Amino acid sequence: MANRDVKLSEGTVFSSVPTRIYQVAASATLIYEGEPVKKSAVEDAVVIKSATAEPVTTDPTFCGIAASVSTNTATAAGTVQVYQPLPGQTYICAAHTVANIDTQAKYDALVGERVNFDLTSTSFTIDENYSGATGGLVIVDLNVAKHPNMIAFRLRNTVLEEN
């Protein structure tokens, strides 16, 4: 429930990233700017906030990162604007376990790992402890001195293919 958990990498002009408006059901959990979003079902126009251990390459429901706060209420459906995932787009997000990336050497050892989001509190982080074939995110290079406690990542092509 925090704004801007996931950010576009430096140098990206937000206006250059296409967005799409999705429906959000009444009484659904509010979606905040910077949170990962997925369809509530495949081929559905209604979205919900992503959960821990998502996205995965075997689930074609990932939509992107929220560009706005959803407008739904307890009794009325609403909408949310979502940044569309683009091939090669780099994002940054806080690490789940900062001690795993507190030096450049530790971080560099994780580059290329397939990971996913974690939501065990009110903020999304990158679960760099998870490494599996179906992880929908891949860790990419980042200067840890310039971006302490953060992880840079891209969406895997198999996640992008469904959007």
Residue pairs with C-beta under 8 A, 6 or more apart in sequence:
1 30
1 32
1 122
1 123
2 32
2 34
2 122
2 123
3 32
3 33
3 34
3 69
4 33
4 34
5 32
5 34
5 35
5 93
5 94
5 123
5 124
5 125
6 34
6 35
6 36
6 65
6 91
6 92
6 93
6 124
7 34
7 91
7 92
7 93
8 14
8 17
8 65
8 83
8 89
8 90
8 91
8 92
9 89
9 90
9 91
9 92
9 152
12 89
12 90
14 67
14 83
17 83
17 84
17 86
17 89
18 83
18 84
18 86
19 67
19 81
19 82
19 83
19 84
20 63
20 64
20 81
20 82
20 84
21 79
21 80
21 81
21 82
22 37
22 39
22 45
22 46
22 47
22 63
22 79
22 80
22 82
23 45
23 46
23 47
23 77
23 78
23 79
24 31
24 46
24 47
24 48
24 70
24 71
24 72
24 77
24 78
24 79
24 80
25 40
25 46
25 48
25 72
25 77
26 72
26 73
26 74
26 75
26 76
26 77
26 78
27 72
27 73
27 74
27 75
28 48
28 70
28 72
29 48
29 49
30 49
30 69
30 70
30 72
31 37
31 47
31 48
31 49
31 66
31 69
31 70
31 80
32 66
32 69
32 70
33 66
33 67
33 68
33 69
34 65
34 66
34 124
35 49
35 50
35 65
35 66
35 124
36 49
36 50
36 54
36 55
36 62
36 64
36 65
36 66
36 117
36 124
37 47
37 48
37 49
37 50
37 62
37 63
37 64
37 65
37 66
37 80
37 82
38 47
38 48
38 49
38 50
38 54
38 55
38 59
38 61
38 62
38 63
39 45
39 46
39 47
39 48
39 61
39 62
39 63
40 46
40 47
40 48
40 61
41 61
42 60
42 61
44 61
47 63
47 80
47 82
50 62
50 117
50 119
50 124
51 117
51 119
52 117
52 118
52 119
52 120
52 127
53 116
53 117
53 118
53 127
53 130
54 62
54 116
54 117
54 136
55 61
55 62
55 116
55 117
55 136
55 137
55 155
55 159
56 116
56 134
56 135
56 136
57 133
57 134
57 135
57 136
57 156
57 158
57 159
58 134
59 136
60 161
60 162
61 162
62 85
62 136
62 155
62 159
62 162
62 163
63 82
63 84
63 85
63 163
64 82
64 83
64 84
64 85
64 163
65 82
65 83
65 85
65 91
66 80
66 81
66 82
66 83
67 80
67 81
67 82
67 83
68 80
68 81
69 80
70 78
70 79
70 80
71 78
71 79
71 80
72 78
72 79
84 163
85 155
85 159
85 160
85 163
86 160
87 157
87 160
88 154
89 154
89 155
90 140
90 152
90 153
90 154
91 152
91 153
91 154
92 142
92 147
92 150
92 151
92 152
92 153
93 117
93 124
93 125
93 126
93 150
93 151
93 153
94 123
94 124
94 125
94 126
94 149
94 150
94 151
95 101
95 125
95 126
95 128
95 149
95 150
95 151
96 118
96 125
96 126
96 127
96 128
96 129
97 128
97 129
98 149
100 106
100 110
100 128
100 129
101 107
101 110
101 128
101 144
101 149
101 151
102 144
102 148
102 149
103 144
104 143
104 144
104 145
107 142
107 144
107 151
108 141
110 128
110 139
110 151
111 139
111 140
111 141
112 138
112 139
113 128
113 131
113 135
113 138
113 139
114 131
114 132
114 133
114 134
114 135
114 136
114 137
114 138
114 156
115 126
115 127
115 128
115 130
115 131
115 135
115 137
115 138
115 139
115 151
115 153
116 126
116 127
116 130
116 135
116 136
116 137
117 124
117 125
117 126
117 127
117 137
118 124
118 125
118 126
118 127
118 130
119 125
126 137
126 139
126 151
126 153
128 139
128 151
135 156
136 155
136 156
136 158
136 159
137 153
137 154
137 155
137 156
137 159
138 153
138 154
138 155
138 156
139 151
139 152
139 153
140 152
140 153
140 154
141 152
142 150
142 151
142 152
144 150
